[in-house]
Amino acid sequence: MSRGESAPGLGAVAVPILGRDGRTAAALGLVIPDHLFDKARLPAWITLLHQEARRLSIKLGVSAYPYGAGPAHAHTPLPSLVAEMKTRRRPARRHKEMV
């Protein structure tokens, strides 16, 4: 997880996607504007990312994905996560007056 470390105003979280040999082949991440980054939602986002990374890792041939909760956890479809983000309002921007 990072907040403003790689780019000001953004929060990010990522999990590994494993290849056939069990080594990291890629990463699956979520980058969110800081004003939408809700620490209370972080566990749900990480669970969702691990579920999808597990699915992708298995497609790449890994025999087991050792991270995150197993498939027994409830699956939050990505479209519902996107819909939730769209319902949050962006804070009003303050424009500097031109002098």
C-alpha positions in Angstrom: 0.0 0.0 0.0 1.2 3.5 -0.7 -0.4 6.9 -0.3 1.2 9.7 -2.2 4.6 8.0 -2.4 4.7 7.4 -6.1 2.4 10.3 -7.1 1.0 13.0 -5.0 -2.8 12.7 -4.5 -3.0 9.0 -5.2 -3.3 5.9 -3.0 -2.4 2.4 -4.3 -2.4 -1.2 -3.3 -1.1 -4.2 -5.3 -0.8 -8.0 -5.0 1.3 -10.5 -6.9 0.2 -12.6 -9.8 2.2 -15.8 -9.9 3.5 -17.7 -12.9 3.8 -21.5 -13.4 7.0 -21.6 -11.4 5.4 -19.9 -8.4 7.4 -16.7 -8.9 5.9 -13.3 -9.3 5.0 -12.8 -13.0 3.0 -9.6 -12.7 1.1 -7.4 -10.2 -2.5 -6.5 -10.0 -3.2 -3.2 -8.4 -5.7 -0.5 -7.6 -4.8 3.2 -7.9 -7.3 5.5 -6.3 -7.4 9.3 -5.9 -6.5 10.2 -2.3 -9.9 11.8 -1.7 -11.6 8.4 -2.4 -9.0 6.3 -0.4 -11.0 4.9 2.5 -8.8 3.0 4.9 -11.8 1.1 6.2 -12.4 -0.3 2.7 -8.7 -1.4 2.4 -9.3 -5.0 3.6 -12.1 -5.5 1.1 -10.0 -4.1 -1.7 -7.1 -6.4 -0.8 -9.4 -9.4 -0.7 -10.8 -8.6 -4.1 -7.3 -8.1 -5.6 -6.1 -11.4 -4.1 -9.2 -13.2 -5.5 -8.6 -12.0 -9.0 -4.8 -12.5 -8.7 -5.5 -16.1 -7.6 -7.7 -16.6 -10.6 -5.1 -15.2 -13.0 -2.3 -17.1 -11.3 -4.1 -20.4 -11.8 -4.7 -19.6 -15.4 -0.9 -19.1 -15.7 -0.4 -22.5 -14.3 0.5 -22.0 -10.6 -0.6 -24.9 -8.5 -1.4 -22.8 -5.4 -1.8 -19.2 -4.6 -0.5 -18.7 -1.0 -1.6 -15.1 -0.4 -4.9 -13.7 0.8 -8.0 -15.5 1.9 -9.2 -18.6 0.1 -12.1 -18.9 -2.2 -14.4 -19.4 0.7 -14.6 -15.6 1.2 -17.4 -13.7 -0.4 -16.5 -12.3 -3.8 -17.1 -8.6 -4.4 -17.4 -8.2 -8.2 -15.3 -5.5 -9.7 -18.3 -3.7 -11.2 -19.7 -3.1 -7.8 -16.4 -1.6 -6.6 -16.4 0.7 -9.6 -20.0 1.7 -9.0 -19.2 2.5 -5.4 -16.3 4.7 -6.4 -18.6 6.6 -8.8 -21.1 7.4 -6.1 -18.5 9.2 -4.0 -18.3 12.9 -4.7 -15.0 14.7 -5.5 -14.3 17.6 -3.1 -14.7 21.0 -4.6 -11.5 22.5 -6.0 -10.5 25.9 -5.0 -9.3 27.9 -8.0 -6.7 30.7 -7.5 -7.9 34.0 -8.8 -5.9 35.4 -11.7 -4.3 38.7 -10.7 
